Amino acid sequence: MTDWVRESLHPDYAQALRVGEMLYDSETAHQRLKVFQNDTFGRVLTLDDVVQTTEGDNFIYHEMMSHVPIFAHGAASRVLIIGGGDGGMAREVLRHQSVSHVTMVEIDAGVVEFSKTYLPMLSNGAFDDPRLDLVIADGADFIRSTSGGYDVIIVDSTDPIGPGEVLFSDTFYGHAKRALAPNGILVTQNGVPFMQGEELTNTMRAFTALFVDATCYLATIPTYAGGPMAFGWGTDGDARATPLDVLQGRFDAAGIATDYYTPEVHQGAFALPGYVKKLLP
């Protein structure tokens, strides 16, 4: 299997993607980056051989992490993205004309630079948008010192391994809450619950202690293997209860064309199967 990249995220389960052509393979100060071509998923980005995003299915992840909190909030103007160096999350957030300012904090400048070159379709011009403020810094350090006032905070982190580990701590979540404006919403990437249940449980335990409304929602993303992915949701407001007709009105007014997100999917994503419910405190 020399022409395959085998993911080693889980101890007793793995997926592999065929490498049609290796386009980039280099070590940065933080991790090993690869970009390769795959016939099904297009260009694939891996960090230390763990799939981060693909040209083919990234729209699911980025649409659900961005549009769910922004449409639920209804008046989000200032958004903070922690991570997201490929630019896909910024791309989707900036499609909302109601968003006037986006701060994106990425620890690894190397990810940003090679994404501009090798994965330009992911950012699709987001790095050139004057509303985007790109900060190269540790997200945990930034969240501790920021003056805050963000309507939505999106933690587009890697898995809790290496440089991403600190972004799953109770201390980080506490600082993130302080950085939210009143009734602001925090959403986080919490892995595939069937394979990484403890990760979701730990985050939800912290969220329950911090927020009036703490839960998660789900989306199925093919290259995040092992079942649907969970996104943590925390807020002191009632945005999760936004009626379907209101979500539809906001969606129509925004004029954003999506390939996964719909107001119906938005509401349905919060309907959790039994095994996921059991992981919540």
Protein Blocks (a to p, Z undefined) as FASTA:
>chain_A
ZZbccdfkbfkbccddddfbafbdcddfkbccdddddfklopaddeehiafbdfklmmmm
mmmmmmmmmmmnopafbdcdeejknommmmmmmmpmklmbdcdddfblklmmmmmmmmmm
mnnomlmpmkbccddddfklmmmmpggjifbdcddddddehjllmmmcfklmmmmmmmpc
ehiacdddebjfklmmmmmmmmmmmmmmmpmbdcddddddfklghiacddddddfbfklm
pcfklmmmmmmmnopacfkbcfklmmmmmpccfklmmmpZZ
